[in-house]
Amino acid sequence: MKYVQLGRTGIEVSAVAMGCMSLRADTEAPGKDAVRQAYEAGITFFDTADVYSRGESETILGQALREAGIPRDKVVIATKCGIIFQGMDPAYAYKAYDLSPGYLKASCEASLKRLGIEYVDLYQPHRIDYLTHPEETARALEDLRTEGKIRHAGVSNYTADEIRALSAYIPLASLQTQFSLLHMEPLETGLAAVCQEKGMATLCWSPLHKGVLTGSKSLPHDDWQLQREAGVVAQLRSFAQDYGVSLAQLSLAWLMQQPGPVIPLVGTANAEHIAEAAAAVDLVLERDDWYELMVIARGRAMPWGQRPYVYIKER
Ligand SMILES: NC(=O)c1ccc[n+]([C@@H]2O[C@H](COP(=O)([O-])OP(=O)(O)OC[C@H]3O[C@@H](n4cnc5c(N)ncnc54)[C@H](OP(=O)(O)O)[C@@H]3O)[C@@H](O)[C@H]2O)c1
């Protein structure tokens, strides 16, 4: 395993992290095994959230680490807050957000209780709350840090400007954002560059585009999107053969090769898939090949002439 710095925190984390969104009560046993297997494969960085299966993910992660006898200080635990639990129907779960100090502090207490730990290493507002000034959110995060309940703050799904606003009041260790060969907005909007400016790590959610980039899954989409995904998968297949690796490894290596660090949060509880992800940290693509994949995925050549002044979403 390779280890990288989590922003400017001085904390080292594995170059690939385990995303724990799929840990839930009905798959508790394999989920716990997966946490142990990930640790044995050298993965020390685990990402969860209070909303994942309404807290079950946090509970199972905490239990799995304890039952495997993994010392608390050998792992880096990241969780998230700010999405209000709402009803049981996931379709309505993400209607409202709250990053006000009272809500944040109560959420943090609840997460610590479910995880069964004294402190969270990385606490991340899950999405922006338009009704709370960033200075207030920052003060709450700072209080949690002073009380020893969190070590560092990061953000999730923030835009570049939202990062600037919050980081005016508190240093941020990381941004968690959707990022993969099939979702390159962080590169195209300058979000990745802002992370570099601020010394923040970029944590990529759905780094395998929910499994599509492994060549073994497809999403229910319109035709044009399926065609685009098929094109990227076909190119990955050809490169994977040349390099003697899997499509998943190639897709993860493509992310990790960027400076930052850029850390994929791989969403699997399958032992083989965890081992595959862990082995991807040693894969380095030729510079030409890295760009070739980018060109195929964005659907157009790299610019030679003047770049547009304003980013226009083309897909
Ligand atoms: N901040 C946010 O808003 C946000 C949103 C979404 C996710 N996240 C974070 O990101 C993490 C990952 O998200 P995700 O689950 O969408 O990511 P993902 O890793 O892109 O997709 C997971 C899917 O890929 C499959 N897979 C993984 N490795 C594979 C391999 N080697 N071969 C074949 N299939 C493979 C998994 O299947 P198997 O189960 O069969 O392995 C699963 O279906 C989450 O757990 C969470 O921590 C954050």
The ligand as an SDF file (V2000), in Angstrom:
LIG
                    3D

 48 52  0  0  0  0  0  0  0  0999 V2000
  -20.2790   12.6110   -0.4880 N   0  0  0  0  0  0  0  0  0  0  0  0
  -21.2520   12.0890   -1.2090 C   0  0  0  0  0  0  0  0  0  0  0  0
  -22.2460   12.7590   -1.5350 O   0  0  0  0  0  0  0  0  0  0  0  0
  -21.1280   10.6680   -1.6530 C   0  0  0  0  0  0  0  0  0  0  0  0
  -22.0410   10.1470   -2.5750 C   0  0  0  0  0  0  0  0  0  0  0  0
  -21.8860    8.8240   -2.9600 C   0  0  0  0  0  0  0  0  0  0  0  0
  -20.8530    8.0510   -2.4300 C   0  0  0  0  0  0  0  0  0  0  0  0
  -20.0020    8.5890   -1.5150 N   0  0  0  0  0  0  0  0  0  0  0  0
  -18.8380    7.8100   -0.9600 C   0  0  0  0  0  0  0  0  0  0  0  0
  -18.1770    7.1630   -2.0230 O   0  0  0  0  0  0  0  0  0  0  0  0
  -18.1330    5.7630   -1.7770 C   0  0  0  0  0  0  0  0  0  0  0  0
  -18.1700    5.0000   -3.0650 C   0  0  0  0  0  0  0  0  0  0  0  0
  -19.3320    5.2960   -3.8020 O   0  0  0  0  0  0  0  0  0  0  0  0
  -19.9320    4.2370   -4.8390 P   0  0  0  0  0  0  0  0  0  0  0  0
  -20.3280    3.0150   -4.1110 O   0  0  0  0  0  0  0  0  0  0  0  0
  -20.9430    4.9300   -5.6700 O   0  0  0  0  0  0  0  0  0  0  0  0
  -18.5830    3.9970   -5.6810 O   0  0  0  0  0  0  0  0  0  0  0  0
  -17.9840    3.0820   -6.7690 P   0  0  0  0  0  0  0  0  0  0  0  0
  -16.7740    2.4620   -6.1560 O   0  0  0  0  0  0  0  0  0  0  0  0
  -17.8410    3.9160   -7.9830 O   0  0  0  0  0  0  0  0  0  0  0  0
  -19.0420    1.9500   -7.1160 O   0  0  0  0  0  0  0  0  0  0  0  0
  -19.2950    0.8500   -6.3110 C   0  0  0  0  0  0  0  0  0  0  0  0
  -19.7450   -0.2570   -7.2500 C   0  0  0  0  0  0  0  0  0  0  0  0
  -18.5940   -0.7190   -7.9670 O   0  0  0  0  0  0  0  0  0  0  0  0
  -18.5100   -2.1200   -7.8470 C   0  0  0  0  0  0  0  0  0  0  0  0
  -17.0950   -2.5080   -7.7960 N   0  0  0  0  0  0  0  0  0  0  0  0
  -16.1170   -2.0120   -7.0020 C   0  0  0  0  0  0  0  0  0  0  0  0
  -14.9290   -2.5690   -7.2840 N   0  0  0  0  0  0  0  0  0  0  0  0
  -15.1650   -3.4530   -8.2790 C   0  0  0  0  0  0  0  0  0  0  0  0
  -14.3310   -4.3500   -9.0170 C   0  0  0  0  0  0  0  0  0  0  0  0
  -13.0190   -4.4210   -8.7840 N   0  0  0  0  0  0  0  0  0  0  0  0
  -14.8890   -5.1050   -9.9810 N   0  0  0  0  0  0  0  0  0  0  0  0
  -16.2330   -5.0350  -10.2480 C   0  0  0  0  0  0  0  0  0  0  0  0
  -17.0590   -4.1950   -9.5790 N   0  0  0  0  0  0  0  0  0  0  0  0
  -16.5420   -3.4180   -8.6010 C   0  0  0  0  0  0  0  0  0  0  0  0
  -19.2280   -2.4800   -6.5680 C   0  0  0  0  0  0  0  0  0  0  0  0
  -19.7430   -3.7720   -6.6790 O   0  0  0  0  0  0  0  0  0  0  0  0
  -19.4450   -4.8630   -5.5220 P   0  0  0  0  0  0  0  0  0  0  0  0
  -20.2530   -4.4240   -4.3580 O   0  0  0  0  0  0  0  0  0  0  0  0
  -19.9070   -6.1310   -6.1710 O   0  0  0  0  0  0  0  0  0  0  0  0
  -17.9840   -4.8470   -5.2710 O   0  0  0  0  0  0  0  0  0  0  0  0
  -20.3430   -1.4380   -6.5190 C   0  0  0  0  0  0  0  0  0  0  0  0
  -21.4740   -1.8590   -7.2570 O   0  0  0  0  0  0  0  0  0  0  0  0
  -19.3220    5.5090   -0.8320 C   0  0  0  0  0  0  0  0  0  0  0  0
  -19.1860    4.3090   -0.0980 O   0  0  0  0  0  0  0  0  0  0  0  0
  -19.2650    6.7330    0.0240 C   0  0  0  0  0  0  0  0  0  0  0  0
  -18.2770    6.5820    1.0330 O   0  0  0  0  0  0  0  0  0  0  0  0
  -20.1140    9.8810   -1.1310 C   0  0  0  0  0  0  0  0  0  0  0  0
  1  2  1  0
  2  3  2  0
  2  4  1  0
  4  5  1  0
  4 48  2  0
  5  6  2  0
  6  7  1  0
  7  8  2  0
  8  9  1  0
  8 48  1  0
  9 10  1  0
  9 46  1  0
 10 11  1  0
 11 12  1  0
 11 44  1  0
 12 13  1  0
 13 14  1  0
 14 15  2  0
 14 16  1  0
 14 17  1  0
 17 18  1  0
 18 19  2  0
 18 20  1  0
 18 21  1  0
 21 22  1  0
 22 23  1  0
 23 24  1  0
 23 42  1  0
 24 25  1  0
 25 26  1  0
 25 36  1  0
 26 27  1  0
 26 35  1  0
 27 28  2  0
 28 29  1  0
 29 30  1  0
 29 35  2  0
 30 31  1  0
 30 32  2  0
 32 33  1  0
 33 34  2  0
 34 35  1  0
 36 37  1  0
 36 42  1  0
 37 38  1  0
 38 39  2  0
 38 40  1  0
 38 41  1  0
 42 43  1  0
 44 45  1  0
 44 46  1  0
 46 47  1  0
M  CHG  2   8   1  16  -1
M  END
$$$$
